[in-house]
């Protein structure tokens, strides 16, 4: 599909592969909203940032549940 050393083409296919493999609709929307000229690094950074924010949000919810449980006892 790509010429042997055409990194632009290869990175384009990698970005496409990432987008097709994502199941999180919010992240998919973020990625489809970015500029077509975004680099592979830009796409990876958006994915990592989204994953990090999801993890932090989940941790906060778990902490809130633990506090509520301890207050109940």
VODRENLO-515642 format. One record per residue (C-alpha): residue in three letters; y, x, z. Coordinates in steps of 0.5 Angstrom, whole numbers, plus 500, padded with zeros to 3 digits. Layout:
ALAYXZ/...
This chain:
UNK500500500/UNK505506502/UNK506512498/UNK502518502/UNK508521506/UNK513515505/UNK515514513/UNK520508512/UNK514504509/UNK509506514/UNK514504520/UNK515498516/UNK508496516/UNK507498524/UNK513494525/UNK510488522/UNK503489525/UNK506489532/UNK510483530/UNK503480528/UNK499482534/UNK504479539/UNK502472543/UNK509472547/UNK513467543/UNK520469547/UNK518476545/UNK517474538/UNK523470537/UNK527477540/UNK524481535/UNK525476529/UNK532476531/UNK533483530/UNK536487524/UNK531488519/UNK534495519/UNK531496526/UNK527502527/UNK520502530/UNK523506536/UNK528500537/UNK522495536/UNK518499541/UNK524499546/UNK525491546/UNK517490547/UNK517495553/UNK523492556/UNK521485555/UNK514487558/UNK518491564/UNK522485565/UNK516480565/UNK513484570/UNK519485575/UNK520477575/UNK512476576/UNK513481582/UNK519477585/UNK515471585/UNK509474588/UNK514476594/UNK517469594/UNK510466595/UNK508471600/UNK514470604/UNK513462604/UNK506463606/UNK508468612/UNK513463614/UNK508457614/UNK504461619/
